Amino acid sequence: MNSPAVNGYNPTGLDSDVQIAGDPLALPHLLPAVPEHPATVADFAGLAREIAADRDSWSPVVRYDAASRWYHRLRTGPGYEVWLLSWLPGQGSGAHDHGPSSGVLTVLDGELTEHSGANGHPGTAARRSLRPGAQRVIAPGHVHEVVNDALVPAVSLHVYFPGLTEMPMRPSAAARARTCAPAAALRGTPVAPPAGRQPRPSPATTLNGSASG
């Protein structure tokens, strides 16, 4: 194909088919559009890693509060927000979920312990140690508890998408396990009658001495 010249005049200013087609590596407008803001779980996990690697963007902001966890909203964007939290030894979040929001938790300094379980059942409780670089993706409604069990302060980064609108507190999985375990043990342990006394018949025993099913 010849250049689109009319009577020797080329309105495009291009002189060859190669110039008209263009080099896709040299023409940014031919490349796939790059999303302006994160939109997927992978995007938000990548955003958390990017901020974590840029220590100068968050380290000067960190403070510590002896009375409670310290927190600071570091960044917001369309459909998400980024929080910076610090934890002194012994400080914890309490068991909670994040309502309809998903989250990405990244430890920046120190070490945190996460307790979680399926549907909050103590029998399925899991304990995870989270060190710098560790990352956890939290689904909407997932119940967990984060504690600084170490002897040094910790700092963490939390990305919520959409932005956090509620954080319902839940019974601690550890506390529920402590409460339920003794009761479960008692249910399965027969209690011996006092010395010299015979056990009373069970209410399930019929008059003819046979047990009901």
C-alpha positions as a printed Julia matrix, in Angstrom:
213×3 Matrix{Float64}:
   0.0     0.0     0.0
   1.27    3.44   -0.85
   1.29    6.33    1.59
  -2.02    8.25    1.63
  -0.67   11.09   -0.52
  -2.93   13.14   -2.72
  -1.27   15.0    -5.59
   2.05   14.69   -3.79
   0.67   15.91   -0.46
   0.73   13.48    2.49
  -1.69   14.72    5.2
  -0.43   12.21    7.8
   3.21   13.16    7.57
   4.06    9.44    7.48
   6.11    8.04    4.63
   5.75    4.25    4.91
   3.5     1.4     6.01
   5.85    0.72    8.95
   5.42    4.26   10.17
   1.64    4.06    9.82
   1.41    0.7    11.67
   3.86    1.92   14.26
   6.14    0.08   16.64
   4.03   -1.17   19.6
   7.05   -0.89   21.87
   7.55    2.75   20.96
   3.92    3.91   20.99
   2.41    3.82   24.5
  -1.11    4.4    23.17
  -1.01    0.94   21.59
  -0.2    -0.82   24.86
  -2.92   -2.25   27.16
  -4.25    0.3    29.61
  -2.67    0.18   33.05
  -5.27    0.45   35.84
  -4.94    3.76   37.66
  -5.92    2.2    40.98
  -5.77   -1.34   42.41
  -8.95   -3.32   41.79
  -8.26   -6.99   42.62
  -6.98   -8.89   45.66
  -3.66   -9.37   43.86
  -3.51   -5.62   43.19
  -4.08   -4.78   46.86
  -1.54   -7.36   48.01
   0.93   -5.78   45.6
   0.1    -2.32   46.94
   0.82   -3.52   50.48
   4.2    -4.94   49.4
   5.02   -1.72   47.55
   4.31    0.45   50.6
   6.14   -1.96   52.92
   9.25   -1.74   50.75
   9.16    2.08   50.83
  10.24    2.43   54.45
  10.72    6.19   54.19
   7.0     6.57   53.46
   5.84    5.08   56.76
   8.7     4.79   59.27
   8.79    8.52   60.24
   5.04    8.43   60.93
   5.07    5.58   63.48
   4.19    6.38   67.09
   3.55    4.17   70.14
   0.79    4.49   72.73
   1.13    2.76   76.1
  -2.65    2.87   76.66
  -3.79    1.24   73.43
  -2.76    0.35   69.92
  -1.76    3.38   67.87
  -3.16    3.7    64.36
  -2.88    6.16   61.49
  -4.61    6.24   58.1
  -1.69    6.38   55.72
  -3.46    6.53   52.37
  -6.88    6.42   50.74
  -7.98    5.76   47.18
 -11.12    4.86   45.24
 -12.6     1.92   47.12
  -9.76    1.32   49.58
  -7.78    2.72   52.51
  -4.4     1.93   54.07
  -3.8     1.97   57.83
  -0.57    1.9    59.81
  -0.72    0.32   63.29
   1.8    -0.07   66.09
   1.68   -2.65   68.87
   3.57   -2.57   72.14
   4.22   -5.93   73.85
   0.96   -7.35   75.16
  -1.33   -5.17   73.06
  -3.96   -6.92   70.94
  -6.95   -6.29   68.74
  -9.5    -8.54   70.39
 -11.39  -11.03   68.23
 -13.19   -9.25   65.42
 -14.13   -9.29   61.76
 -14.16   -6.51   59.16
 -17.79   -6.65   58.08
 -18.11   -6.54   54.27
 -14.5    -5.42   53.74
 -11.59   -7.61   52.66
  -8.15   -6.9    54.04
  -4.45   -7.46   53.51
  -2.28   -7.54   56.64
   1.48   -7.09   56.32
   3.96   -7.01   59.21
   6.56   -4.26   58.83
   8.53   -4.54   62.09
   8.57   -6.96   65.02
   6.33  -10.01   65.24
   2.59  -10.5    65.67
   0.51  -13.56   66.5
  -2.78  -14.19   64.73
  -5.46  -16.44   66.22
  -8.28  -17.48   63.92
 -10.72  -20.32   63.42
 -13.45  -21.49   61.08
 -16.68  -19.77   62.09
 -15.09  -18.92   65.42
 -15.18  -22.53   66.64
 -12.41  -23.0    69.25
 -11.77  -26.57   68.1
 -10.55  -25.24   64.74
  -8.54  -22.31   66.1
  -5.23  -21.73   64.32
  -2.23  -19.79   65.59
   0.16  -18.08   63.19
   3.34  -16.15   63.87
   3.65  -13.22   61.47
   7.11  -11.73   60.95
   8.31   -8.87   58.71
   7.3    -9.57   55.13
   4.53  -11.97   56.14
   1.24  -11.19   54.44
  -2.3   -12.36   55.2
  -5.38  -11.86   53.04
  -8.52  -11.58   55.19
 -11.91  -12.39   53.64
 -15.07  -10.47   54.56
 -16.58  -11.78   57.81
 -13.45  -13.75   58.77
 -12.96  -13.67   62.56
  -9.43  -13.31   63.86
  -7.47  -11.82   66.74
  -4.02  -10.23   66.45
  -1.71   -9.89   69.46
   1.87   -8.79   70.1
   3.13  -11.7    72.21
   6.76  -10.7    71.7
   8.99   -8.57   73.93
   9.57   -5.84   71.36
   7.17   -3.41   69.61
   5.65   -4.31   66.26
   4.34   -2.3    63.29
   1.84   -3.53   60.71
   0.18   -2.29   57.53
  -3.5    -2.95   56.79
  -5.19   -2.43   53.41
  -9.01   -2.58   53.48
 -11.16   -2.77   50.36
 -13.71   -1.35   50.32
 -12.77    1.05   53.1
 -13.5    -0.18   56.62
 -16.99    0.78   57.81
 -17.41   -1.62   60.73
 -15.34   -3.92   62.93
 -17.7    -6.09   65.03
 -16.04   -7.56   68.11
 -16.45  -11.31   68.65
 -15.82  -13.72   71.53
 -12.15  -14.64   71.61
 -11.48  -18.12   70.2
  -8.97  -18.73   72.99
 -11.47  -17.64   75.64
 -14.2   -19.8    74.14
 -11.84  -22.77   74.11
 -11.05  -22.25   77.8
 -14.78  -22.0    78.58
 -15.93  -24.95   76.51
 -13.14  -27.42   77.28
 -13.97  -27.97   81.01
 -17.68  -28.3    80.2
 -16.96  -30.86   77.49
 -14.73  -32.79   79.87
 -17.43  -32.83   82.57
 -20.05  -34.11   80.12
 -17.91  -37.12   79.4
 -16.74  -37.84   82.96
 -18.99  -39.82   85.35
 -19.21  -38.36   88.84
 -18.71  -40.88   91.64
 -21.37  -40.81   94.42
 -20.3   -39.99   97.97
 -18.94  -42.93   99.97
 -21.68  -45.14  101.42
 -24.4   -43.94   99.06
 -25.76  -45.64   95.98
 -26.27  -43.6    92.81
 -29.86  -42.54   92.13
 -31.56  -44.15   89.12
 -31.3   -42.19   85.91
 -34.5   -40.43   84.76
 -34.11  -42.42   81.55
 -34.53  -45.73   83.41
 -38.01  -47.27   83.08
 -39.96  -48.92   85.88
 -39.07  -52.4    84.68
 -35.36  -51.59   84.91
 -34.67  -51.26   81.2
 -33.13  -48.09   79.81
 -35.05  -46.07   77.26
 -33.46  -45.5    73.87
